[in-house]
Amino acid sequence: MTERIGIVWNPSKTDGERLKNAFRSALRTARLDYVPRTMWFETTPDDPGQGMTSQALEAGCDLIIAAGGDGTVRAVAERLGDEGGTADLAILPLGTGNLLARNLGVPLVRPAAAFSRALKGTSKALDLGEVTATLESGEQVRHGFVVMVGFGIDAHMIAETDEELKARAGWLAYVESFGRVANTTEVVPFSLTIDDGETVEERAHTMLVGNCGTIQGGITLLPAAQPDDGELDLLLLRADNAASWFNAMGNMVWDNGLKRLITGAVGTGRAAESSDSTAHLRGRKVQCELPEATPFEIDGDQIGSVTEFEVTIHPGALRIR
């Protein structure tokens, strides 16, 4: 039974009174047999949610709802992971990507419905990823993540997306930026080590390491990824001309899309198929060294350019509704 609820909300994504009205509506329809004590914690430009999550935990909250975009969700999840997952996590998606919400089936444009799910839903385990990266400046940073990290087209696309267009058109703004970066992203060499295996020399223009596989527009890049299987899924994309792009699209749309749907492999975690221009891999720890600094993204947010990074997975570190 949840008696104390902390709502960590991003004021740049919504009006506070509108958000509270949606919560009150959810409370009326939920018909709980208790009256929860609700506390509201507003994020700031300097603190996207970690500090507010700590405040909520200190106040005894056993359910924390992240109300905002991917950055807010990641910040709350990161701090909950650091604190040992002592409270349940729920999501009220208010951003343009809403990546974790898409992967978990959380209502995207109905705040009251998302709140109702948080109030009445049953918690289940969620893995938490962790990435330690060395920035171009030499500074080392550590971040938690719940969806995916990586370099290549996705990171360039995020960096090149026009913020004004994103505010007007939402995730469709990424389509416009994709057209500009697809022809300019070059295949680069890098060193890759998975778990305790040998270090191999790879070449790709995009590398994704994920806990979940679906991005905006319902596109699934990591079809075998499951958020509670204790493993990381990798995609290496090497397409650099028309023929190899055709091969890559066939791999995504047929081999790991319609074919999985027809054979009943969707949602089973069965390994994804690779092709001449794509490679699907799995592991619990991934290490990568790049010859030069490359733009890098975490759960849809670009953190700058990195020269090396290590990704690990913490199985069941979170409880999600």
C-alpha positions in Angstrom: 0.0 0.0 0.0 1.4 3.4 -1.0 0.8 6.1 1.5 3.4 8.7 0.5 3.8 9.7 -3.1 6.5 12.1 -4.4 6.0 13.7 -7.7 9.2 15.0 -9.3 8.0 17.3 -12.1 9.7 19.5 -14.7 8.1 22.9 -14.9 9.5 23.5 -18.4 7.2 20.7 -19.7 3.9 21.5 -18.2 1.8 23.9 -16.1 1.8 22.9 -12.4 -2.0 23.5 -11.9 -2.8 21.4 -14.9 -0.7 18.6 -13.6 -2.3 18.7 -10.2 -5.8 18.6 -11.8 -4.8 15.5 -13.7 -3.6 13.9 -10.5 -6.8 14.8 -8.7 -8.8 13.3 -11.5 -6.7 10.1 -11.3 -7.3 9.9 -7.6 -11.1 10.1 -8.1 -11.2 7.3 -10.7 -8.7 5.1 -8.8 -11.0 4.8 -5.8 -8.2 3.8 -3.4 -9.0 2.5 0.0 -6.6 5.0 1.6 -5.8 8.6 1.2 -2.2 9.0 0.0 0.0 11.9 1.3 1.3 13.6 -1.9 4.4 15.8 -2.1 5.5 17.8 -5.1 9.2 18.4 -6.0 10.0 20.9 -8.8 13.1 20.4 -10.9 15.5 23.2 -11.8 17.8 23.8 -14.7 20.7 23.0 -12.4 19.1 19.8 -11.0 17.0 17.7 -13.4 15.7 15.5 -10.6 18.4 13.7 -8.6 18.2 16.1 -5.7 14.4 16.2 -5.7 14.4 12.4 -5.7 16.7 12.4 -2.6 14.3 14.8 -0.9 11.3 12.5 -1.7 13.1 9.5 -0.3 14.1 11.4 2.8 10.5 12.4 3.3 9.6 8.7 3.3 8.0 8.4 -0.2 7.5 4.8 -1.3 6.3 5.8 -4.8 8.1 8.5 -6.9 6.5 9.7 -10.1 8.8 11.2 -12.7 6.8 13.8 -14.6 8.8 15.2 -17.5 10.8 14.2 -20.5 13.5 11.6 -20.8 16.0 13.7 -18.9 13.7 13.8 -15.8 13.0 10.1 -16.0 16.7 9.3 -16.2 17.6 11.6 -13.3 15.0 10.1 -11.0 15.9 6.5 -12.0 19.6 7.2 -11.6 19.1 8.4 -8.0 16.7 5.6 -7.1 19.4 3.2 -8.4 22.0 4.9 -6.3 19.8 4.6 -3.2 19.1 0.9 -3.8 15.7 1.1 -5.4 13.9 1.7 -2.0 10.9 3.3 -3.7 8.8 2.4 -6.7 9.2 4.4 -9.9 6.4 5.5 -12.2 6.4 7.8 -15.2 4.2 10.7 -16.4 5.7 11.3 -19.9 5.7 14.9 -20.9 8.6 15.1 -23.4 9.1 14.6 -27.1 10.9 11.2 -26.9 9.4 9.6 -23.9 11.5 6.6 -24.6 11.0 4.5 -21.5 7.3 5.2 -21.5 7.0 4.0 -25.1 8.8 0.7 -24.2 6.6 0.1 -21.2 3.3 1.1 -22.7 2.7 4.1 -20.4 -0.1 6.4 -21.8 1.7 9.2 -23.7 -0.8 12.0 -24.1 -3.2 11.3 -21.2 -1.7 12.6 -17.9 -4.7 11.3 -15.8 -4.3 7.8 -17.3 -0.6 7.8 -16.6 -1.2 8.8 -13.0 -3.9 6.1 -12.7 -1.4 3.5 -13.8 1.0 4.8 -11.2 -1.6 4.6 -8.4 -3.1 1.2 -9.3 -0.3 -0.6 -11.2 1.7 -3.5 -9.9 5.5 -2.9 -9.6 7.9 -5.1 -11.5 11.7 -5.3 -11.8 13.5 -3.0 -14.2 17.2 -3.2 -15.0 19.3 0.0 -14.7 22.2 0.7 -17.0 25.3 2.6 -16.0 27.8 4.3 -18.3 31.2 5.8 -17.4 32.6 7.9 -20.2 35.7 10.1 -20.8 34.8 13.4 -22.4 36.8 15.2 -25.0 38.2 17.4 -22.2 39.5 14.4 -20.3 36.8 14.7 -17.6 35.2 11.4 -16.6 31.4 11.3 -16.0 29.1 8.6 -14.8 25.4 8.3 -15.6 22.6 5.9 -15.1 20.2 5.1 -18.0 17.1 3.1 -18.6 16.8 2.9 -22.4 20.0 3.2 -24.5 23.3 5.0 -25.0 25.6 5.2 -27.9 27.3 7.1 -30.7 26.6 7.6 -34.4 23.5 8.7 -36.3 21.3 8.9 -33.2 23.7 11.1 -31.3 24.4 13.3 -34.3 20.6 13.5 -35.0 19.9 14.7 -31.4 22.7 17.3 -31.7 21.4 18.6 -35.0 17.7 18.7 -34.2 16.3 22.2 -34.2 14.9 23.0 -30.7 12.2 25.3 -32.1 11.1 22.7 -34.5 11.1 20.1 -31.8 8.9 22.3 -29.7 6.4 22.6 -32.5 6.5 19.2 -34.2 7.6 16.9 -31.3 9.5 13.7 -32.3 8.9 14.4 -36.0 11.6 17.0 -35.8 14.1 14.2 -35.5 13.1 13.0 -39.0 14.2 16.3 -40.5 17.6 16.1 -38.7 18.1 12.4 -39.7 18.0 13.4 -43.4 20.8 15.9 -42.8 23.1 13.6 -40.8 22.6 10.2 -42.6 24.8 11.2 -45.5 27.5 12.8 -43.3 28.0 10.2 -40.6 31.2 8.3 -41.4 32.2 4.7 -40.5 34.9 4.9 -37.8 37.3 2.3 -36.3 37.1 1.5 -32.6 38.1 -1.2 -30.1 35.3 -3.2 -28.5 35.3 -5.6 -25.6 32.2 -7.5 -24.4 32.3 -9.0 -20.9 35.6 -10.8 -20.4 36.1 -11.6 -24.0 39.0 -10.5 -26.3 39.2 -7.0 -27.5 38.3 -6.8 -31.2 38.8 -4.0 -33.7 35.4 -3.0 -35.2 34.2 -0.5 -37.8 30.8 1.2 -37.7 29.2 4.6 -37.9 26.6 3.8 -35.2 26.8 1.8 -32.0 23.9 1.5 -29.6 24.0 -0.3 -26.2 20.5 -0.7 -24.8 18.2 -1.9 -22.1 15.1 -1.3 -24.2 14.9 -1.3 -28.0 12.1 1.0 -29.2 12.5 4.7 -30.1 10.3 7.4 -31.5 7.8 6.5 -34.2 7.6 2.9 -33.0 10.9 2.0 -34.6 12.6 -0.9 -32.8 16.4 -0.9 -33.1 17.1 -3.6 -30.5 14.4 -6.2 -31.1 15.7 -8.7 -28.5 16.1 -6.1 -25.7 14.0 -6.7 -22.6 14.2 -4.2 -19.7 14.3 -7.0 -17.1 16.6 -9.7 -18.6 19.8 -8.6 -16.9 21.6 -8.1 -20.3 22.7 -5.3 -22.6 21.8 -5.5 -26.3 24.1 -4.0 -28.9 23.6 -2.7 -32.4 26.5 -1.9 -34.8 25.4 -0.2 -38.0 28.0 -0.1 -40.8 25.9 1.0 -43.8 27.8 3.6 -45.8 26.3 3.4 -49.3 22.9 2.8 -51.0 23.3 -0.9 -51.2 24.4 -1.3 -47.6 21.6 1.0 -46.4 19.1 -1.2 -48.3 20.6 -4.3 -46.6 20.3 -2.6 -43.2 16.7 -1.6 -43.7 15.9 -5.1 -44.8 17.5 -6.4 -41.6 15.5 -4.0 -39.5 12.1 -4.2 -41.3 12.1 -7.9 -42.3 14.7 -10.0 -40.3 14.1 -8.3 -37.0 10.6 -6.9 -37.7 7.9 -8.7 -39.7 9.7 -12.0 -39.5 9.9 -11.9 -35.7 6.2 -10.9 -35.6 5.2 -13.8 -37.9 7.2 -16.4 -36.0 6.1 -15.2 -32.6 9.5 -14.0 -31.5 8.4 -10.5 -30.5 8.8 -10.1 -26.8 10.5 -13.4 -26.2 14.1 -12.1 -26.0 15.2 -14.4 -28.8 18.5 -13.2 -30.3 18.2 -10.7 -33.1 19.6 -11.5 -36.6 22.6 -9.8 -38.0 23.4 -9.0 -41.7 26.3 -7.7 -43.8 25.7 -4.1 -42.6 24.4 -4.7 -39.1 25.6 -6.7 -36.1 23.5 -7.6 -33.1 25.4 -8.6 -29.9 24.7 -9.1 -26.2 26.6 -8.9 -23.0 26.6 -7.6 -19.4 29.6 -5.2 -19.8 30.7 -3.3 -22.8 33.9 -1.3 -23.2 34.7 0.9 -26.2 37.7 3.0 -27.2 37.4 5.5 -30.0 40.3 7.0 -32.0 38.8 10.5 -31.7 36.1 12.2 -29.7 32.6 11.3 -31.0 29.2 12.7 -30.0 27.5 10.5 -27.5 23.9 10.3 -26.2 22.2 8.9 -23.1 18.5 8.2 -23.2 18.0 10.8 -25.9 20.2 13.5 -24.4 23.5 14.4 -25.9 26.3 14.7 -23.2 29.1 15.9 -25.6 31.8 14.0 -27.3 33.6 11.0 -25.7 36.8 9.1 -26.4 36.0 6.0 -24.5 33.2 4.5 -22.4 32.2 1.5 -20.4 28.6 0.3 -20.0 27.3 -2.1 -17.3 23.9 -3.4 -16.3 22.4 -3.7 -12.8 19.7 -6.3 -13.0 16.5 -5.5 -11.1 18.0 -2.4 -9.6 14.6 -0.5 -9.9 10.9 -1.3 -9.4 8.7 0.2 -12.1 4.9 0.5 -12.4 
